[in-house]
């Protein structure tokens, strides 16, 4: 968060803790835009980028263009 705020001072960002079984529903019902989570979690209708820190977001979310499958 610190680095995001440094790079994008005008961006609105906040953190929210989710239970492991709430990752998918939170994305689909728009409670969150992006999730950093450990797999496994249901990924239907999501764009998932796997790396040192996997990230998931809805396929139509602007962040999805940055994801690499």
Jmol script that loads the backbone (N, CA, C; Angstrom):
load data "model"
ATOM      1  N   UNK A   1       0.827  -1.178   0.000  1.00  0.00           N
ATOM      2  CA  UNK A   1       0.000   0.000   0.000  1.00  0.00           C
ATOM      3  C   UNK A   1       0.876   1.248   0.000  1.00  0.00           C
ATOM      4  N   UNK A   2       1.931   1.198   0.770  1.00  0.00           N
ATOM      5  CA  UNK A   2       2.803   2.360   0.857  1.00  0.00           C
ATOM      6  C   UNK A   2       3.370   2.718  -0.517  1.00  0.00           C
ATOM      7  N   UNK A   3       3.811   1.691  -1.252  1.00  0.00           N
ATOM      8  CA  UNK A   3       4.387   1.921  -2.574  1.00  0.00           C
ATOM      9  C   UNK A   3       3.317   2.409  -3.558  1.00  0.00           C
ATOM     10  N   UNK A   4       2.132   1.849  -3.498  1.00  0.00           N
ATOM     11  CA  UNK A   4       1.038   2.300  -4.361  1.00  0.00           C
ATOM     12  C   UNK A   4       0.725   3.764  -4.090  1.00  0.00           C
ATOM     13  N   UNK A   5       0.636   4.122  -2.842  1.00  0.00           N
ATOM     14  CA  UNK A   5       0.337   5.520  -2.503  1.00  0.00           C
ATOM     15  C   UNK A   5       1.464   6.458  -2.932  1.00  0.00           C
ATOM     16  N   UNK A   6       2.692   5.969  -2.869  1.00  0.00           N
ATOM     17  CA  UNK A   6       3.818   6.789  -3.317  1.00  0.00           C
ATOM     18  C   UNK A   6       3.761   7.017  -4.823  1.00  0.00           C
ATOM     19  N   UNK A   7       3.478   5.943  -5.551  1.00  0.00           N
ATOM     20  CA  UNK A   7       3.441   6.045  -7.019  1.00  0.00           C
ATOM     21  C   UNK A   7       2.192   6.742  -7.547  1.00  0.00           C
ATOM     22  N   UNK A   8       1.072   6.560  -6.874  1.00  0.00           N
ATOM     23  CA  UNK A   8      -0.215   7.095  -7.343  1.00  0.00           C
ATOM     24  C   UNK A   8      -0.900   7.838  -6.198  1.00  0.00           C
ATOM     25  N   UNK A   9      -0.410   9.014  -5.843  1.00  0.00           N
ATOM     26  CA  UNK A   9      -0.953   9.708  -4.673  1.00  0.00           C
ATOM     27  C   UNK A   9      -2.432  10.067  -4.771  1.00  0.00           C
ATOM     28  N   UNK A  10      -2.975  10.175  -5.976  1.00  0.00           N
ATOM     29  CA  UNK A  10      -4.386  10.527  -6.135  1.00  0.00           C
ATOM     30  C   UNK A  10      -5.305   9.309  -6.171  1.00  0.00           C
ATOM     31  N   UNK A  11      -4.730   8.118  -6.187  1.00  0.00           N
ATOM     32  CA  UNK A  11      -5.544   6.896  -6.253  1.00  0.00           C
ATOM     33  C   UNK A  11      -6.207   6.636  -4.906  1.00  0.00           C
ATOM     34  N   UNK A  12      -7.430   6.155  -4.965  1.00  0.00           N
ATOM     35  CA  UNK A  12      -8.133   5.758  -3.744  1.00  0.00           C
ATOM     36  C   UNK A  12      -7.881   4.270  -3.545  1.00  0.00           C
ATOM     37  N   UNK A  13      -7.238   3.920  -2.447  1.00  0.00           N
ATOM     38  CA  UNK A  13      -6.928   2.515  -2.179  1.00  0.00           C
ATOM     39  C   UNK A  13      -7.081   2.238  -0.694  1.00  0.00           C
ATOM     40  N   UNK A  14      -7.629   1.063  -0.410  1.00  0.00           N
ATOM     41  CA  UNK A  14      -7.726   0.641   0.986  1.00  0.00           C
ATOM     42  C   UNK A  14      -7.644  -0.877   1.016  1.00  0.00           C
ATOM     43  N   UNK A  15      -7.333  -1.413   2.160  1.00  0.00           N
ATOM     44  CA  UNK A  15      -7.218  -2.860   2.294  1.00  0.00           C
ATOM     45  C   UNK A  15      -8.424  -3.413   3.036  1.00  0.00           C
ATOM     46  N   UNK A  16      -8.715  -4.663   2.760  1.00  0.00           N
ATOM     47  CA  UNK A  16      -9.833  -5.355   3.391  1.00  0.00           C
ATOM     48  C   UNK A  16      -9.436  -6.823   3.542  1.00  0.00           C
ATOM     49  N   UNK A  17      -9.546  -7.360   4.730  1.00  0.00           N
ATOM     50  CA  UNK A  17      -9.246  -8.768   4.943  1.00  0.00           C
ATOM     51  C   UNK A  17     -10.467  -9.601   4.566  1.00  0.00           C
ATOM     52  N   UNK A  18     -10.233 -10.640   3.770  1.00  0.00           N
ATOM     53  CA  UNK A  18     -11.305 -11.558   3.372  1.00  0.00           C
ATOM     54  C   UNK A  18     -10.965 -12.957   3.846  1.00  0.00           C
ATOM     55  N   UNK A  19     -11.959 -13.717   4.227  1.00  0.00           N
ATOM     56  CA  UNK A  19     -11.751 -15.132   4.490  1.00  0.00           C
ATOM     57  C   UNK A  19     -11.471 -15.832   3.170  1.00  0.00           C
ATOM     58  N   UNK A  20     -10.809 -16.969   3.220  1.00  0.00           N
ATOM     59  CA  UNK A  20     -10.424 -17.673   2.002  1.00  0.00           C
ATOM     60  C   UNK A  20     -11.614 -17.998   1.111  1.00  0.00           C
ATOM     61  N   UNK A  21     -12.762 -18.262   1.720  1.00  0.00           N
ATOM     62  CA  UNK A  21     -13.938 -18.636   0.927  1.00  0.00           C
ATOM     63  C   UNK A  21     -14.756 -17.428   0.472  1.00  0.00           C
ATOM     64  N   UNK A  22     -14.269 -16.224   0.738  1.00  0.00           N
ATOM     65  CA  UNK A  22     -14.995 -15.016   0.331  1.00  0.00           C
ATOM     66  C   UNK A  22     -14.313 -14.281  -0.821  1.00  0.00           C
ATOM     67  N   UNK A  23     -13.176 -14.793  -1.293  1.00  0.00           N
ATOM     68  CA  UNK A  23     -12.434 -14.133  -2.374  1.00  0.00           C
ATOM     69  C   UNK A  23     -13.292 -14.001  -3.631  1.00  0.00           C
ATOM     70  N   UNK A  24     -13.794 -15.111  -4.119  1.00  0.00           N
ATOM     71  CA  UNK A  24     -14.591 -15.124  -5.356  1.00  0.00           C
ATOM     72  C   UNK A  24     -15.861 -14.280  -5.234  1.00  0.00           C
ATOM     73  N   UNK A  25     -16.689 -14.482  -4.191  1.00  0.00           N
ATOM     74  CA  UNK A  25     -17.906 -13.665  -4.060  1.00  0.00           C
ATOM     75  C   UNK A  25     -17.607 -12.169  -3.919  1.00  0.00           C
ATOM     76  N   UNK A  26     -16.563 -11.808  -3.207  1.00  0.00           N
ATOM     77  CA  UNK A  26     -16.243 -10.385  -3.019  1.00  0.00           C
ATOM     78  C   UNK A  26     -15.909  -9.706  -4.338  1.00  0.00           C
ATOM     79  N   UNK A  27     -15.218 -10.420  -5.218  1.00  0.00           N
ATOM     80  CA  UNK A  27     -14.918  -9.863  -6.536  1.00  0.00           C
ATOM     81  C   UNK A  27     -16.173  -9.762  -7.396  1.00  0.00           C
ATOM     82  N   UNK A  28     -16.970 -10.814  -7.406  1.00  0.00           N
ATOM     83  CA  UNK A  28     -18.145 -10.828  -8.281  1.00  0.00           C
ATOM     84  C   UNK A  28     -19.235  -9.871  -7.842  1.00  0.00           C
ATOM     85  N   UNK A  29     -19.342  -9.593  -6.543  1.00  0.00           N
ATOM     86  CA  UNK A  29     -20.384  -8.646  -6.128  1.00  0.00           C
ATOM     87  C   UNK A  29     -19.829  -7.232  -5.902  1.00  0.00           C
ATOM     88  N   UNK A  30     -18.616  -6.980  -6.412  1.00  0.00           N
ATOM     89  CA  UNK A  30     -18.014  -5.636  -6.456  1.00  0.00           C
ATOM     90  C   UNK A  30     -17.694  -5.034  -5.081  1.00  0.00           C
ATOM     91  N   UNK A  31     -17.506  -5.888  -4.072  1.00  0.00           N
ATOM     92  CA  UNK A  31     -17.030  -5.352  -2.792  1.00  0.00           C
ATOM     93  C   UNK A  31     -15.564  -4.966  -2.880  1.00  0.00           C
ATOM     94  N   UNK A  32     -14.832  -5.627  -3.771  1.00  0.00           N
ATOM     95  CA  UNK A  32     -13.419  -5.320  -4.000  1.00  0.00           C
ATOM     96  C   UNK A  32     -13.149  -5.330  -5.497  1.00  0.00           C
ATOM     97  N   UNK A  33     -12.111  -4.616  -5.916  1.00  0.00           N
ATOM     98  CA  UNK A  33     -11.717  -4.594  -7.326  1.00  0.00           C
ATOM     99  C   UNK A  33     -10.595  -5.581  -7.621  1.00  0.00           C
ATOM    100  N   UNK A  34      -9.706  -5.759  -6.680  1.00  0.00           N
ATOM    101  CA  UNK A  34      -8.534  -6.610  -6.865  1.00  0.00           C
ATOM    102  C   UNK A  34      -8.286  -7.379  -5.580  1.00  0.00           C
ATOM    103  N   UNK A  35      -7.836  -8.627  -5.723  1.00  0.00           N
ATOM    104  CA  UNK A  35      -7.518  -9.458  -4.568  1.00  0.00           C
ATOM    105  C   UNK A  35      -6.112 -10.021  -4.733  1.00  0.00           C
ATOM    106  N   UNK A  36      -5.356  -9.961  -3.676  1.00  0.00           N
ATOM    107  CA  UNK A  36      -4.082 -10.676  -3.618  1.00  0.00           C
ATOM    108  C   UNK A  36      -4.330 -11.832  -2.671  1.00  0.00           C
ATOM    109  N   UNK A  37      -4.267 -13.057  -3.206  1.00  0.00           N
ATOM    110  CA  UNK A  37      -4.671 -14.221  -2.426  1.00  0.00           C
ATOM    111  C   UNK A  37      -3.837 -15.434  -2.810  1.00  0.00           C
ATOM    112  N   UNK A  38      -3.852 -16.390  -1.931  1.00  0.00           N
ATOM    113  CA  UNK A  38      -3.207 -17.664  -2.227  1.00  0.00           C
ATOM    114  C   UNK A  38      -4.229 -18.602  -2.827  1.00  0.00           C
ATOM    115  N   UNK A  39      -3.801 -19.354  -3.837  1.00  0.00           N
ATOM    116  CA  UNK A  39      -4.671 -20.363  -4.404  1.00  0.00           C
ATOM    117  C   UNK A  39      -4.666 -21.575  -3.486  1.00  0.00           C
ATOM    118  N   UNK A  40      -5.661 -22.404  -3.521  1.00  0.00           N
ATOM    119  CA  UNK A  40      -6.739 -22.447  -4.501  1.00  0.00           C
ATOM    120  C   UNK A  40      -7.942 -21.621  -4.057  1.00  0.00           C
ATOM    121  N   UNK A  41      -8.594 -21.025  -5.030  1.00  0.00           N
ATOM    122  CA  UNK A  41      -9.890 -20.399  -4.845  1.00  0.00           C
ATOM    123  C   UNK A  41     -10.607 -20.473  -6.177  1.00  0.00           C
ATOM    124  N   UNK A  42     -11.941 -20.482  -6.201  1.00  0.00           N
ATOM    125  CA  UNK A  42     -12.661 -20.568  -7.468  1.00  0.00           C
ATOM    126  C   UNK A  42     -12.293 -19.393  -8.362  1.00  0.00           C
ATOM    127  N   UNK A  43     -12.000 -19.662  -9.626  1.00  0.00           N
ATOM    128  CA  UNK A  43     -11.572 -18.580 -10.513  1.00  0.00           C
ATOM    129  C   UNK A  43     -12.504 -18.362 -11.700  1.00  0.00           C
ATOM    130  N   UNK A  44     -13.671 -18.999 -11.700  1.00  0.00           N
ATOM    131  CA  UNK A  44     -14.627 -18.776 -12.780  1.00  0.00           C
ATOM    132  C   UNK A  44     -15.015 -17.310 -12.864  1.00  0.00           C
ATOM    133  N   UNK A  45     -15.043 -16.747 -14.076  1.00  0.00           N
ATOM    134  CA  UNK A  45     -15.389 -15.353 -14.360  1.00  0.00           C
ATOM    135  C   UNK A  45     -14.335 -14.372 -13.844  1.00  0.00           C
ATOM    136  N   UNK A  46     -13.135 -14.854 -13.517  1.00  0.00           N
ATOM    137  CA  UNK A  46     -12.075 -13.984 -13.031  1.00  0.00           C
ATOM    138  C   UNK A  46     -10.863 -14.065 -13.938  1.00  0.00           C
ATOM    139  N   UNK A  47     -10.112 -13.017 -13.972  1.00  0.00           N
ATOM    140  CA  UNK A  47      -8.818 -12.996 -14.645  1.00  0.00           C
ATOM    141  C   UNK A  47      -7.778 -13.120 -13.534  1.00  0.00           C
ATOM    142  N   UNK A  48      -6.964 -14.170 -13.580  1.00  0.00           N
ATOM    143  CA  UNK A  48      -6.002 -14.418 -12.516  1.00  0.00           C
ATOM    144  C   UNK A  48      -4.587 -14.300 -13.071  1.00  0.00           C
ATOM    145  N   UNK A  49      -3.782 -13.482 -12.435  1.00  0.00           N
ATOM    146  CA  UNK A  49      -2.365 -13.364 -12.777  1.00  0.00           C
ATOM    147  C   UNK A  49      -1.592 -14.091 -11.691  1.00  0.00           C
ATOM    148  N   UNK A  50      -0.772 -15.046 -12.098  1.00  0.00           N
ATOM    149  CA  UNK A  50      -0.010 -15.824 -11.131  1.00  0.00           C
ATOM    150  C   UNK A  50       1.444 -15.368 -11.172  1.00  0.00           C
ATOM    151  N   UNK A  51       1.954 -15.067 -10.017  1.00  0.00           N
ATOM    152  CA  UNK A  51       3.341 -14.633  -9.902  1.00  0.00           C
ATOM    153  C   UNK A  51       3.752 -14.768  -8.463  1.00  0.00           C
ATOM    154  N   UNK A  52       4.727 -13.982  -8.052  1.00  0.00           N
ATOM    155  CA  UNK A  52       5.118 -14.027  -6.645  1.00  0.00           C
ATOM    156  C   UNK A  52       3.939 -13.724  -5.726  1.00  0.00           C
ATOM    157  N   UNK A  53       3.037 -12.871  -6.195  1.00  0.00           N
ATOM    158  CA  UNK A  53       1.820 -12.543  -5.455  1.00  0.00           C
ATOM    159  C   UNK A  53       0.649 -12.613  -6.423  1.00  0.00           C
ATOM    160  N   UNK A  54      -0.053 -13.762  -6.471  1.00  0.00           N
ATOM    161  CA  UNK A  54      -1.178 -13.880  -7.400  1.00  0.00           C
ATOM    162  C   UNK A  54      -2.222 -12.795  -7.168  1.00  0.00           C
ATOM    163  N   UNK A  55      -2.804 -12.340  -8.235  1.00  0.00           N
ATOM    164  CA  UNK A  55      -3.796 -11.278  -8.176  1.00  0.00           C
ATOM    165  C   UNK A  55      -4.998 -11.704  -9.008  1.00  0.00           C
ATOM    166  N   UNK A  56      -6.197 -11.435  -8.527  1.00  0.00           N
ATOM    167  CA  UNK A  56      -7.408 -11.782  -9.263  1.00  0.00           C
ATOM    168  C   UNK A  56      -8.327 -10.578  -9.320  1.00  0.00           C
ATOM    169  N   UNK A  57      -8.989 -10.405 -10.462  1.00  0.00           N
ATOM    170  CA  UNK A  57      -9.991  -9.356 -10.606  1.00  0.00           C
ATOM    171  C   UNK A  57     -11.007  -9.813 -11.641  1.00  0.00           C
ATOM    172  N   UNK A  58     -12.143  -9.151 -11.676  1.00  0.00           N
ATOM    173  CA  UNK A  58     -13.152  -9.499 -12.672  1.00  0.00           C
ATOM    174  C   UNK A  58     -12.584  -9.252 -14.062  1.00  0.00           C
ATOM    175  N   UNK A  59     -13.008 -10.054 -15.030  1.00  0.00           N
ATOM    176  CA  UNK A  59     -12.464  -9.960 -16.382  1.00  0.00           C
ATOM    177  C   UNK A  59     -12.670  -8.589 -17.004  1.00  0.00           C
ATOM    178  N   UNK A  60     -13.754  -7.902 -16.696  1.00  0.00           N
ATOM    179  CA  UNK A  60     -14.026  -6.605 -17.308  1.00  0.00           C
ATOM    180  C   UNK A  60     -13.470  -5.430 -16.504  1.00  0.00           C
ATOM    181  N   UNK A  61     -12.803  -5.710 -15.388  1.00  0.00           N
ATOM    182  CA  UNK A  61     -12.215  -4.660 -14.556  1.00  0.00           C
ATOM    183  C   UNK A  61     -11.005  -4.066 -15.285  1.00  0.00           C
ATOM    184  N   UNK A  62     -10.802  -2.744 -15.205  1.00  0.00           N
ATOM    185  CA  UNK A  62      -9.644  -2.133 -15.861  1.00  0.00           C
ATOM    186  C   UNK A  62      -8.308  -2.743 -15.444  1.00  0.00           C
ATOM    187  N   UNK A  63      -8.236  -3.276 -14.223  1.00  0.00           N
ATOM    188  CA  UNK A  63      -6.983  -3.909 -13.767  1.00  0.00           C
ATOM    189  C   UNK A  63      -6.696  -5.172 -14.557  1.00  0.00           C
ATOM    190  N   UNK A  64      -7.708  -5.801 -15.152  1.00  0.00           N
ATOM    191  CA  UNK A  64      -7.524  -7.064 -15.860  1.00  0.00           C
ATOM    192  C   UNK A  64      -6.589  -6.927 -17.052  1.00  0.00           C
ATOM    193  N   UNK A  65      -6.527  -5.756 -17.650  1.00  0.00           N
ATOM    194  CA  UNK A  65      -5.639  -5.576 -18.789  1.00  0.00           C
ATOM    195  C   UNK A  65      -4.163  -5.732 -18.399  1.00  0.00           C
ATOM    196  N   UNK A  66      -3.867  -5.601 -17.116  1.00  0.00           N
ATOM    197  CA  UNK A  66      -2.493  -5.737 -16.637  1.00  0.00           C
ATOM    198  C   UNK A  66      -2.150  -7.169 -16.259  1.00  0.00           C
ATOM    199  N   UNK A  67      -3.155  -8.032 -16.187  1.00  0.00           N
ATOM    200  CA  UNK A  67      -2.939  -9.413 -15.758  1.00  0.00           C
ATOM    201  C   UNK A  67      -2.393 -10.239 -16.912  1.00  0.00           C
ATOM    202  N   UNK A  68      -1.513 -11.129 -16.584  1.00  0.00           N
ATOM    203  CA  UNK A  68      -0.976 -12.066 -17.560  1.00  0.00           C
ATOM    204  C   UNK A  68      -1.348 -13.457 -17.125  1.00  0.00           C
ATOM    205  N   UNK A  69      -2.023 -14.184 -17.984  1.00  0.00           N
ATOM    206  CA  UNK A  69      -2.451 -15.545 -17.629  1.00  0.00           C
ATOM    207  C   UNK A  69      -1.292 -16.499 -17.678  1.00  0.00           C
TER     208      UNK A  69
END
end "model"
wireframe off; spacefill off
backbone 0.3
color backbone group
